[in-house]
Amino acid sequence: MPEPVALDHLTLADRELFHDRRGRACPLPAPLAPLADTHGHLTSFRAHDPALAIARAALAGVRLLVVPVDPVSDVGRKWPDVQAFLAWLDEQVEIARECLAECAGQGFVPPAFEGFDDVPDLLDNVRIVAGAHPYGAEALDDAALGRLRELLESPRAVGVGEFGLDYGPYSGVGPAAQEAAFRAQLRIAHELNLPVELHIRDAAGDVRATAHLQAARILREEGVPARGCDLHCFTSGLKVMEDFTRLGCHVAFGGAATFSRSDDIREAAAYCPERYLLTETDSPYMAPVPLRGEECEPAMVAYTAACVADAREAAGREDRAATYAALWKNARTLFGV
């Protein structure tokens, strides 16, 4: 059994989970429904401890965490094989369990949600999706595909991802290789009857949104999986959102929606059909306001959910409680948990 983690490593004496760089508390918005982080990397932290991030997420009200794992950049590099990765994830959950037990001993417990049936404990609902990021598309060989399939056999597995197209400045992989990997993984999702999480990034300044156009084309040609599709880390505007929701895709809003200059993302969140709304963190990237610039973690989805709910209420779409309820229902439905 992992060693218990001291409570003072989790939070400060004021019981606030997060503080800015000056040490000032950044209270989390009170969630009006269970929260879901539908895309939170636990494998890429530099400053944060994954087990403590799980514990903080539970204390923030997160009841579903979907962790992406890559058969190219994670398994085979950071972990020697699939079983080593899964054992590591099991260990992080058990350490989080010990930490939360210590918190409970001091009266510091996750929030309860009245009016919601069958709400799981987060520690029983840490799931994975597995897929090769576009950066690793050229390395998606038979061995990597074997690791992908083995990951998808795990009881924690709920989907294929993240995969897709990245035409941004950090990608050194050509469009043809990316498209081949996209199609291969999409076909696996069809075969195994699983939903997918897509990573789509356009080149800087590309007003045509070429990567998104090509991704939509591929989805039309191959078919959106019957179990669904999640456009992860959405940072585009209303038109792109509409193009994908017309195909039946979910749209996941993250920390970028909270940034001061993200009016286009908030507009897309406001007018996204309710049944396709999702929230995520993409931790450790793009922490939301008021913690922008910090390393992001799953508990911070609370700030994004509040932002999305506020944007929809301000636009006259629905009240905040309805948005929170939809975000929870949609995540559970998409991932079948």
Order of alpha helices (4+ residues) and beta strands (2+ residues): beta-alpha-beta-alpha-beta-alpha-beta-alpha-beta-alpha-beta-alpha-beta-alpha-beta-alpha-alpha
